Amino acid sequence: MAAQSEYTDFLLELLHPLGPVTARRMFGGAGLFADGLMFALIADDVVCFKVDDENRPAFEEEGMEPFTYESKAGKRGVMAYWRVPERLFDVPDEFVARARDAVSVALRADAAKPP
């Protein structure tokens, strides 16, 4: 893997309490992985956590929105990753708690896949 950005290194350090978290470059950004599952997306030095019906309200209450992208066909795609509120960088315990929730979302999604 090519050299990680300082932002990615900062996030990995912040997420240290989660245990082993790795970054993998993808789609012009990076994915953050725990237990082999992607739980966060980094694009343009913005981090987004994986969201489902259980943790979405916390993001909505703070006015956050899902990560979107434009496809090659010009269509707008929406992913199950929502931008992390900036204020959480000043509250590391809450940042890690939200990350832990995102890992749980990734585990639930993986468990729901057909064998």
Order of alpha helices (4+ residues) and beta strands (2+ residues): alpha-beta-beta-beta-beta-alpha-beta-beta-alpha
